[in-house]
Amino acid sequence: MPKSIHKRVTKQIERKRNIKYNPGKGVDFNTPNFAGEVEPNKESLSGGMRQLQGYKKPSYIIVPKNVVREAIDRTKGTTVGVMDETGKIRKRSTRKKT
């Protein structure tokens, strides 16, 4: 069992969405269809939103279930969406894929 919340969430998303985690620079998940940044707690949401700047495709903050409400509140009025740890979209990103 992964030790950190970040690792646990990335493993779940990899399995549920059948995608690979990017441990290097940039966002945690960068697929042809979306960009995703895992944030394990409400204090790190702002940093995650900064990481997603510049991506011209649907972009999501991926959070544990107990942070979903806070993430939705923080992303109101932005193009960033919210995905929970199971891969379910809780707030759709309004960025268009280019």
C-alpha positions in Angstrom: 0.0 0.0 0.0 1.5 3.4 -1.0 2.6 5.5 2.0 1.5 9.0 0.9 -2.0 10.2 -0.2 -0.4 11.5 -3.4 0.9 8.1 -4.3 -2.3 6.4 -3.4 -4.4 8.7 -5.5 -2.0 8.5 -8.5 -2.1 4.7 -8.3 -5.9 4.7 -8.3 -6.1 7.1 -11.3 -3.5 5.0 -13.2 -5.6 1.9 -12.7 -9.1 3.5 -13.2 -8.2 5.6 -16.3 -5.5 3.2 -17.7 -2.9 6.0 -18.0 0.6 6.5 -16.7 1.8 8.8 -14.0 4.5 11.4 -15.0 6.9 11.7 -12.0 9.0 14.4 -13.8 8.4 18.0 -14.4 5.0 19.2 -15.4 1.6 17.8 -14.5 1.1 14.4 -13.0 -1.0 13.1 -15.9 -0.6 14.5 -19.4 -2.7 12.5 -21.9 -4.0 13.6 -25.4 -7.4 14.1 -23.8 -6.6 15.9 -20.5 -4.0 17.2 -18.1 -4.3 16.3 -14.4 -2.5 17.4 -11.3 -2.9 15.4 -8.0 -3.3 17.5 -4.9 -3.5 15.6 -1.6 -5.0 18.4 0.5 -6.8 21.7 0.4 -3.6 23.7 1.2 -2.0 22.6 -2.1 -4.9 23.4 -4.4 -3.5 26.8 -5.5 -0.1 25.2 -6.5 -2.0 22.6 -8.5 -3.9 25.2 -10.4 -0.7 27.0 -11.2 0.8 23.7 -12.6 -2.2 23.5 -15.0 -1.7 26.9 -16.5 -0.7 26.9 -20.1 -2.4 23.5 -21.0 -4.8 24.0 -23.9 -6.9 20.9 -23.2 -9.3 20.0 -20.4 -7.4 20.3 -17.1 -8.3 18.8 -13.8 -7.2 19.0 -10.2 -7.4 15.4 -8.9 -8.2 15.2 -5.2 -9.1 12.7 -2.5 -12.9 12.5 -1.8 -12.6 14.6 1.4 -11.2 17.5 -0.5 -13.7 17.5 -3.4 -16.0 20.2 -2.0 -13.1 22.6 -1.3 -11.6 22.0 -4.7 -14.9 22.8 -6.4 -15.2 26.0 -4.4 -11.6 27.0 -5.3 -12.0 26.3 -9.0 -15.3 28.3 -9.4 -15.0 30.8 -12.2 -12.0 29.1 -13.7 -11.6 26.6 -16.6 -10.1 24.0 -14.3 -12.2 21.0 -13.4 -12.2 18.6 -10.4 -11.8 14.9 -10.5 -11.9 12.7 -7.4 -9.6 9.9 -6.5 -11.8 7.3 -8.3 -11.4 9.1 -11.6 -15.0 10.5 -11.5 -15.3 14.1 -12.8 -17.0 16.2 -10.1 -16.7 19.5 -12.0 -16.1 19.4 -15.7 -13.2 21.5 -17.2 -14.4 24.1 -19.7 -11.1 24.2 -21.6 -11.5 23.0 -25.1 -9.1 20.5 -26.6 -7.1 22.2 -29.3 
